Amino acid sequence: MVDEVTLTKNGFLLRHDGTQETDPLCALGARVVLGEGYTLRSFVQMLNAYPQLTRLSPFAKDLAGGLAGWPASGCTPAGIARLELQKTVEIIGHPAPPRLEIYHALRGVGTDGEDIEVKPYPVETLLDVPVVLGPLRHVVFGDRMDEFRFQTVVNLFEFQEGIGWQLAFHGAPAECALRR
């Protein structure tokens, strides 16, 4: 497909013809294909390789800067098999007026398939966890019984924003954690 970009394990963007993309802003609308071995570290390396992308989110620059101080390998917590970027399209009718909301969430999937909230994990502990595109969920008027699931298609902007937004909540200093 001409309008797609492959995100590689080492953080580079490849055009449909296999050449490296030099201007990521030209690829923001392109459909994302994740290359073999793509991890959260690959995402952070992409931010470093293409600093223009860090301008799209107030959190991306700090995320990209953190890589230099994080371990070079072995950053996979026990029990998490992969991270899924999920897209949800939800039709909401109450309270009025009816509306359509589209949003992304980065979730962990355990080794036995269970859904895992990744917010408690520091970013540097998740760097070597594989990243995949999870299913698109279509929810009609909050009825989870009639929830539909489809193959997900996201563009580079949605991918960068969805993961970047989620990881923005992982940066709070330990001193700010609520304790009993």
C-alpha positions as CSV (number, residue, x, y, z in Angstrom):
1,M,0.0,0.0,0.0
2,V,1.4,3.4,-1.0
3,D,0.0,5.3,2.0
4,E,1.6,3.3,4.7
5,V,4.7,3.6,6.8
6,T,6.6,0.7,8.5
7,L,8.0,1.4,12.0
8,T,11.1,-0.6,12.5
9,K,12.7,-2.1,15.6
10,N,15.5,0.5,15.6
11,G,13.0,3.4,15.5
12,F,13.2,4.3,11.8
13,L,10.2,4.9,9.4
14,L,10.3,3.1,6.1
15,R,8.2,4.1,3.1
16,H,6.3,1.6,1.1
17,D,9.2,1.2,-1.3
18,G,11.6,0.3,1.6
19,T,13.5,3.6,1.7
20,Q,13.9,5.5,4.9
21,E,11.5,8.4,5.5
22,T,13.4,11.6,6.2
23,D,10.5,13.9,7.0
24,P,8.1,12.2,9.5
25,L,5.6,15.1,9.1
26,C,4.9,13.8,5.5
27,A,4.0,10.4,7.0
28,L,1.7,11.5,9.8
29,G,-1.4,10.5,7.8
30,A,0.1,7.2,6.7
31,R,-1.2,3.8,7.9
32,V,1.2,2.3,10.5
33,V,2.6,-1.2,10.0
34,L,4.8,-2.4,12.9
35,G,7.9,-4.1,11.8
36,E,9.1,-7.4,13.3
37,G,10.5,-7.0,16.9
38,Y,8.8,-3.6,17.5
39,T,8.9,-2.6,21.2
40,L,8.3,0.4,23.3
41,R,12.1,1.1,23.1
42,S,11.5,1.3,19.3
43,F,8.9,4.0,19.9
44,V,11.3,6.0,22.0
45,Q,14.1,5.6,19.5
46,M,11.7,6.9,16.8
47,L,11.2,10.0,18.9
48,N,15.0,10.5,19.0
49,A,15.5,9.7,15.3
50,Y,12.7,12.2,14.3
51,P,12.8,15.1,16.8
52,Q,10.0,16.8,14.8
53,L,7.6,14.2,16.3
54,T,8.4,15.4,19.9
55,R,6.8,18.8,19.0
56,L,3.4,17.0,18.6
57,S,3.1,16.3,22.3
58,P,4.2,18.2,25.4
59,F,5.3,14.8,26.9
60,A,7.3,13.4,24.0
61,K,10.5,15.4,24.5
62,D,10.9,14.2,28.1
63,L,10.1,10.6,27.0
64,A,12.8,10.8,24.2
65,G,15.3,12.4,26.6
66,G,14.8,9.6,29.2
67,L,16.2,6.9,26.9
68,A,19.9,7.9,27.5
69,G,19.6,7.2,31.2
70,W,17.6,3.9,30.9
71,P,19.0,0.4,30.8
72,A,20.1,-0.7,27.3
73,S,18.2,-4.1,27.5
74,G,16.3,-6.5,29.7
75,C,13.4,-4.1,30.4
76,T,10.5,-6.6,30.4
77,P,8.5,-7.0,33.6
78,A,7.4,-10.6,34.5
79,G,3.8,-11.4,33.4
80,I,3.4,-8.9,30.5
81,A,3.6,-10.6,27.1
82,R,2.9,-7.5,25.0
83,L,1.5,-4.0,24.9
84,E,-1.5,-3.3,22.7
85,L,-2.5,0.1,21.4
86,Q,-6.3,-0.2,21.3
87,K,-8.7,2.1,19.5
88,T,-12.2,2.6,20.6
89,V,-15.1,4.2,18.7
90,E,-18.0,4.8,21.1
91,I,-21.4,6.2,20.3
92,I,-22.8,7.9,23.4
93,G,-26.4,8.9,23.8
94,H,-26.7,10.0,27.4
95,P,-26.4,12.6,28.7
96,A,-27.6,14.4,25.6
97,P,-26.6,15.5,23.0
98,P,-25.6,12.2,21.4
99,R,-21.9,12.2,20.4
100,L,-19.2,10.0,18.9
101,E,-15.9,9.6,20.8
102,I,-12.7,8.0,19.3
103,Y,-9.8,7.4,21.7
104,H,-6.8,5.2,22.2
105,A,-5.5,3.2,25.1
106,L,-2.2,1.4,25.7
107,R,-2.9,-1.8,27.6
108,G,-0.8,-4.7,28.7
109,V,-1.7,-8.2,27.9
110,G,-0.5,-10.9,30.3
111,T,1.2,-14.1,29.4
112,D,-2.2,-15.8,30.1
113,G,-4.1,-13.3,28.0
114,E,-5.5,-11.1,30.9
115,D,-5.8,-7.3,30.5
116,I,-3.1,-5.5,32.6
117,E,-3.1,-1.8,33.5
118,V,0.4,-0.6,32.7
119,K,0.2,2.8,34.4
120,P,1.8,1.5,37.6
121,Y,4.9,0.4,35.7
122,P,7.7,3.0,35.1
123,V,8.3,3.5,31.4
124,E,11.9,2.2,31.7
125,T,10.6,-1.2,32.9
126,L,8.5,-1.7,29.8
127,L,11.0,-0.7,27.1
128,D,11.6,-4.2,25.7
129,V,7.9,-5.3,25.7
130,P,6.6,-6.0,22.2
131,V,4.0,-3.5,20.9
132,V,1.1,-4.5,18.7
133,L,-2.0,-3.0,17.4
134,G,-4.9,-4.3,19.4
135,P,-8.5,-4.7,18.2
136,L,-10.7,-1.7,17.4
137,R,-13.7,-1.7,19.8
138,H,-17.0,-0.3,18.6
139,V,-19.3,0.4,21.5
140,V,-22.9,1.6,20.9
141,F,-24.6,3.6,23.6
142,G,-22.5,2.1,26.3
143,D,-23.8,-1.4,25.7
144,R,-20.8,-3.6,26.3
145,M,-22.9,-6.7,25.4
146,D,-23.1,-5.5,21.8
147,E,-19.5,-4.5,21.6
148,F,-17.9,-5.2,18.2
149,R,-14.2,-5.8,17.6
150,F,-12.4,-5.2,14.3
151,Q,-8.9,-5.1,13.0
152,T,-7.3,-1.8,14.0
153,V,-5.9,0.6,11.5
154,V,-4.1,3.7,12.8
155,N,-2.1,6.4,11.2
156,L,1.3,7.6,12.4
157,F,-0.2,10.6,14.2
158,E,-2.7,8.5,16.1
159,F,0.0,6.0,17.0
160,Q,2.4,8.6,18.3
161,E,-0.3,10.5,20.2
162,G,-2.0,7.4,21.6
163,I,1.2,5.9,23.1
164,G,2.7,9.3,24.0
165,W,-0.4,10.4,25.9
166,Q,-0.6,7.1,27.8
167,L,3.1,7.2,28.8
168,A,2.8,10.8,30.0
169,F,1.1,9.4,33.1
170,H,4.1,7.3,33.9
171,G,6.5,10.1,34.7
172,A,5.4,11.2,38.2
173,P,8.2,11.2,40.7
174,A,8.0,8.5,43.4
175,E,7.6,11.3,46.0
176,C,4.2,12.2,44.4
177,A,2.8,8.7,44.8
178,L,-0.1,8.5,47.3
179,R,0.7,6.3,50.2
180,R,-1.4,5.0,53.1
